[in-house]
Structures are given as C-alpha cells and as structure tokens.
Amino acid sequence: MKITFGLFLLHMLKTVHLQEMVDTTLILRRTITLDCKYSGNNTIMQLHWAKVNGSSEEAMCSVHKSYGKYISPKYMSRLSFVLENSSSDLSIMLRETSDADIGIYVCYVVVYPTGTLKKVIAVQADDFGHTDLTSDQEFRENSRMSLNFLYTSMGDVKKVTVQKFGNGKKDLVAYCEHPLNGKRLLIYGFDFINRSFVNCSDLQNITLIIHQAAITDRGLYQCHFLLDVKNHTISVNVQLQTVGVSPMRTFALIWVSSLLVIVGIFTTAALCIVRTRKKKRIQAKQVNVSFNSTCPQLKMDTVDMEHTYANFIPNF
C-alpha cells in the first residue's frame, strides 16, 4: 500500500508558486480546519493533502478508494479528518499549530472521469484588517442571490477580484481580467465553481449570482477593481433570512393538527362502535340459526296422528 501511495505522490507532487491563485485564506489559530469539499456528482478515486515548502511539496495525508487512508508520521498526532465517513467532505483539521504551520496547502482530488481538481489554501498570521462597508443586502435562504458591483470613477479597469469574508477566512469567488491576446479570463474559486455565475463582460460592471443561497453564503463580499493608477473596492454585507414559520402560521398549524387528531379519535371510536354492534348482530343470528336446526318447531296441522297397534291373543 505504501508503494502505491508513493507512486501516486510522485505523480501528483508538483511545484506550487506563491503567485498562484489562492482559493481560501485562513488566519492562524490554535486549531485550523482546511476545507476541501467536492460538490460534483462524479466518483472520487483519491485525495491528497500537501504543504508547500519552497519549490517542493511535503506530503501530509492521502485517501484512496481501495487502499484506505494514510497520514504522514510527522502529522499523525495532530491531523484528523473532519468527517471520517463522508465521501465528499475531504476537509482535515490541524491541532496545536505554530508559526511553522504558516504557508500554502494544496488539496488534490482525483475524480473519475473528470481528472484532478486542486484547491489552494493559504494560512497567514495577520488579520484581514478593517473594511469599509458600502451597503447591506438581505436575501432569503434557498433563493437566487444577485449582487452588482459598479465602478463609476475614472480609469480603465484591468482586473477584477470578487472575495467573500466570513468565519475567520477569505474565499475567492471569481477572478476576471483582460489578457494580452484579447480573450477574457474568468476563474472561479474552488467552492463556487458549480453554484455561482459571474458576468464580467464589462469589467466596470460586475454581477455575481449564487443559485440557492445557503446560510453559509452570508458574510462580507468585496469586489476589487484593479487599475493602472489606483485600485477601488466595493464591500457589500449579505444577510440571509432563514425560511421559518411565522407565529400566526405556527398557531394555525397547531390548531389544524389538534383538530385532525380529535376528528381521528372520534372517527376511530365511531368505527369501533359500529363494528361492535355489527359483530353482536352476527353472533345473535348465528345462535338463532343453531337453535332452529336442533329443535325444529312443527305445526300441528301438518303432523299426521300416530296410530297405535297391539297384538292381542284371546284366551280360549
């Protein structure tokens, strides 16, 4: 099994440059969770976690569909999988962290028949700093969430980055730019690939759409407009209203439920009474039939009189 994992690591390990797009940024805590959740429908064949050390990668753990799990001896005492029996949640937890854990982590997910997916996570010591809020917006849970970021100042926008802040981390939603060849480049963050849409046909007017927004989608969204001279940021705080039941509707539901229970009880009692009476009538009829069959009552006018005969011998 170790040989199989070794061959896989030799095939998978490659250089990750610090300039590469980071999907998630975490602030160093005593315990950190490195999220890696696959949202597709294809079959996961293998998972591999690695930490970037300079120009190489250090293997942390692996999970194979047939061969099971492997954790490097270096991380054996403080690394654990968040959901042991989940095939789609590949997140891991690091305990008793230190400054040595600051850096870049990579989650490789081998999916059949798609290929290899990769999520890059950065762990840093500094906080994200203060953010000036531009506006607030509220949506309902499981609804279509749409955010618009409009840049109205002077200047030619070259690149746009949309990020989400929440729960002590920063996630990349999308990145868009104008390459030199004239074609527009659009890259989605790992956690927003299959459930979001970003319209960046006009880099000064960006629209973000998230289908069926969940509670985890609430937080602070920032759109960074990168220009040649200066940059501009628009921040929107998103609140999600849970789909609950109003007190009046709750009272109505309780009242209707109680009424249905009462009706059900009376209906059951009535059926029991009807069945009991019917059973008594059937039993009485059976007894009458049994009595008539053993003791028939004959009418006198239909019975012939019996004649008695005796053999009499005279005494001479």
C-alpha positions in Angstrom: 0.0 0.0 0.0 2.9 2.4 0.8 4.3 1.7 -2.7 1.0 2.6 -4.3 0.8 5.9 -2.3 4.4 6.6 -3.1 3.9 6.3 -6.8 0.8 8.5 -6.6 2.7 11.2 -4.7 5.5 11.1 -7.3 2.9 11.6 -9.9 0.9 14.3 -8.1 3.5 16.4 -6.4 4.4 19.5 -8.4 5.6 23.0 -7.7 3.0 25.5 -6.4 4.1 29.0 -6.9 3.1 31.7 -4.4 1.8 33.7 -7.3 -0.8 31.0 -8.0 -4.4 31.8 -7.3 -5.4 31.1 -3.7 -8.9 29.8 -3.2 -9.1 30.3 0.6 -7.0 32.3 3.1 -7.1 31.4 6.8 -5.8 33.2 9.9 -3.6 31.1 12.1 -5.4 29.8 15.2 -4.6 27.1 17.7 -6.7 24.7 15.7 -7.4 25.3 12.0 -9.7 23.5 9.5 -8.5 23.1 5.9 -11.8 22.9 3.9 -11.9 20.7 0.8 -15.4 19.7 -0.2 -16.2 18.2 -3.6 -19.6 19.3 -4.9 -19.8 17.3 -8.1 -21.5 14.0 -8.9 -18.6 12.1 -10.3 -16.7 9.3 -8.3 -13.8 10.4 -6.1 -10.9 8.0 -6.6 -8.2 9.5 -4.4 -7.4 12.5 -2.2 -4.1 14.0 -1.3 -3.1 16.9 1.0 0.3 18.6 0.8 2.1 21.6 2.3 4.3 23.7 0.0 7.9 24.0 1.2 9.8 26.3 -1.1 9.9 24.7 -4.6 8.6 21.3 -3.4 5.6 19.8 -1.6 5.5 17.9 1.7 3.0 15.0 1.8 0.6 15.2 4.7 -2.1 12.6 4.1 -3.9 10.6 1.4 -7.1 8.7 1.0 -7.6 6.0 -1.7 -10.9 4.5 -2.6 -9.4 0.9 -2.5 -6.4 1.2 -0.2 -7.8 3.4 2.6 -6.2 6.3 4.5 -2.6 7.3 5.1 -1.2 10.0 7.4 2.4 11.1 7.4 4.2 10.3 10.7 5.0 14.0 11.0 1.3 14.9 11.3 0.0 11.6 12.8 -0.6 13.1 16.3 -2.3 16.3 15.3 -4.1 15.7 12.0 -7.6 14.3 11.7 -10.3 14.1 9.0 -13.3 16.3 9.8 -15.9 13.7 8.5 -14.5 10.2 8.6 -17.3 8.5 6.7 -18.1 11.3 4.2 -17.0 10.7 0.6 -17.5 14.4 -0.5 -16.1 16.3 2.5 -12.3 15.9 2.4 -11.5 18.5 5.0 -8.8 18.0 7.6 -8.1 19.6 11.0 -4.7 20.6 12.4 -4.3 20.9 16.1 -1.6 22.5 18.3 -0.5 24.7 15.4 2.5 27.1 15.5 4.3 29.5 13.2 5.7 26.6 11.3 2.2 25.9 10.0 2.0 29.2 8.2 2.2 28.7 4.5 0.5 27.2 1.4 -1.6 24.0 1.5 -2.9 22.1 -1.5 -5.8 19.7 -1.7 -5.8 17.4 -4.7 -9.0 15.5 -5.6 -8.7 12.8 -8.3 -12.2 12.4 -9.8 -13.3 9.9 -12.4 -13.6 10.7 -15.3 -13.1 14.4 -14.8 -9.4 14.3 -13.7 -7.6 16.1 -10.9 -9.1 19.1 -9.1 -7.0 21.4 -6.9 -7.7 23.7 -4.1 -5.0 26.1 -2.7 -5.3 27.3 0.9 -3.0 29.9 2.5 -2.6 30.2 6.2 -1.3 33.6 7.5 -0.6 35.1 10.9 -2.0 38.6 10.3 -5.7 39.5 10.4 -7.5 40.8 7.3 -7.7 44.3 8.7 -10.6 46.9 8.7 -13.1 47.0 5.8 -15.3 50.0 5.0 -18.8 48.8 4.3 -20.5 50.1 1.2 -24.0 48.7 1.6 -26.2 45.9 3.1 -28.4 43.5 1.3 -30.7 40.7 2.5 -31.9 37.6 0.7 -34.0 34.5 1.6 -32.5 31.1 2.1 -32.6 28.9 -0.9 -33.3 31.8 -3.2 -31.3 33.4 -6.0 -28.8 35.8 -4.6 -27.6 38.5 -7.0 -25.0 41.2 -6.2 -24.0 44.0 -8.5 -20.7 45.9 -8.2 -20.5 49.1 -10.3 -17.3 51.1 -10.7 -18.2 54.7 -11.6 -14.9 56.5 -11.2 -12.5 57.4 -14.0 -9.9 54.9 -15.2 -9.5 51.7 -17.2 -10.1 48.5 -15.1 -7.6 45.8 -15.9 -8.5 43.1 -13.4 -11.4 42.3 -11.0 -11.4 40.0 -7.9 -14.5 39.1 -6.0 -13.9 37.7 -2.5 -16.1 36.6 0.5 -15.2 37.1 4.1 -16.7 35.2 7.0 -15.9 32.7 9.8 -12.3 33.9 10.0 -11.4 33.1 6.4 -11.4 34.7 3.0 -12.6 32.8 -0.1 -12.1 33.6 -3.7 -15.4 33.8 -5.6 -14.1 34.7 -9.0 -11.2 36.4 -10.8 -11.5 38.2 -14.2 -9.0 40.0 -16.4 -8.2 41.1 -19.9 -5.2 39.1 -21.2 -2.9 40.4 -23.9 -4.5 38.2 -26.6 -7.8 39.9 -26.2 -9.7 37.0 -24.7 -11.3 37.5 -21.3 -10.0 35.2 -18.5 -12.5 34.1 -15.9 -11.5 31.8 -13.0 -13.9 30.6 -10.2 -12.9 29.8 -6.7 -12.9 26.1 -5.7 -16.1 26.4 -3.5 -18.0 28.5 -6.1 -17.4 26.6 -9.3 -20.7 24.7 -9.6 -23.1 27.0 -7.9 -22.3 30.6 -9.0 -22.1 32.8 -12.1 -20.1 35.9 -12.6 -20.8 38.3 -15.5 -17.6 40.2 -16.2 -18.2 41.2 -19.8 -17.8 44.7 -18.6 -15.1 45.0 -16.0 -16.6 48.1 -14.6 -20.0 46.4 -14.0 -19.7 43.1 -12.3 -22.7 40.9 -11.4 -22.4 37.9 -9.1 -25.3 35.3 -8.9 -25.4 32.4 -6.5 -28.1 29.9 -7.1 -30.0 28.6 -4.0 -28.0 30.6 -1.5 -27.3 28.8 1.8 -26.8 30.1 5.3 -23.0 29.6 4.8 -23.2 32.2 2.0 -23.9 35.1 4.4 -20.9 37.4 5.0 -19.0 40.3 3.5 -18.5 40.3 -0.2 -15.8 42.5 -1.8 -15.2 43.4 -5.4 -11.7 44.7 -6.0 -11.2 46.8 -9.2 -7.5 46.9 -10.2 -6.4 49.8 -12.3 -3.1 51.1 -13.6 -3.0 54.1 -11.2 -5.2 53.1 -8.2 -7.5 50.4 -7.0 -11.1 50.6 -5.9 -13.1 48.3 -3.6 -16.8 47.9 -3.1 -18.0 46.0 0.0 -21.5 44.5 0.5 -22.6 42.8 3.7 -25.1 40.0 2.9 -27.6 38.7 5.4 -29.7 35.6 4.7 -33.2 35.2 6.2 -33.9 31.6 7.1 -37.1 30.1 5.8 -39.0 29.8 9.0 -42.7 29.8 10.1 -44.4 32.9 11.5 -46.1 32.6 15.0 -49.6 33.0 13.4 -48.9 30.3 11.0 -47.4 28.1 13.7 -50.6 28.6 15.8 -52.8 27.7 12.8 -50.7 24.6 12.1 -51.1 23.5 15.7 -54.8 24.2 15.7 -55.4 22.3 12.5 -53.2 19.4 13.7 -55.2 19.2 17.0 -58.5 19.3 15.1 -57.3 16.5 12.9 -56.3 14.4 15.9 -59.7 15.0 17.6 -61.5 14.1 14.4 -59.4 11.0 14.0 -60.2 9.9 17.6 -63.9 10.3 17.1 -63.8 8.6 13.8 -62.0 5.7 15.2 -64.4 5.4 18.2 -67.4 5.5 15.9 -65.9 2.8 13.7 -65.3 0.7 16.8 -68.9 1.1 18.0 -70.3 0.2 14.5 -68.1 -2.8 14.3 -69.1 -4.0 17.8 -72.8 -3.7 17.1 -72.4 -5.5 13.8 -70.5 -8.2 15.4 -73.2 -8.7 18.1 -75.9 -8.9 15.4 -74.0 -11.5 13.5 -73.4 -13.6 16.7 -77.1 -13.4 17.6 -78.1 -14.6 14.1 -75.7 -17.5 14.4 -77.2 -18.6 17.7 -80.8 -18.4 16.3 -79.8 -20.5 13.3 -78.1 -23.1 15.6 -81.2 -23.4 17.8 -83.6 -23.8 15.0 -81.5 -26.6 13.4 -81.5 -28.7 16.6 -85.1 -28.2 17.8 -87.4 -27.8 14.8 -90.9 -26.4 15.6 -93.5 -28.3 13.7 -97.1 -27.1 13.2 -99.8 -29.3 14.5 -101.9 -29.2 11.4 -99.1 -30.6 9.3 -98.3 -33.6 11.5 -100.2 -36.8 11.0 -101.7 -38.5 14.0 -99.8 -41.6 15.1 -101.8 -44.8 15.3 -101.0 -47.4 18.0 -101.2 -51.1 17.1 -101.1 -54.0 19.7 -101.1 -57.8 19.0 -103.9 -59.2 21.2 -104.3 -63.0 21.6 -107.6 -64.1 23.1 -107.6 -66.6 25.9 -109.7 -69.6 24.9 
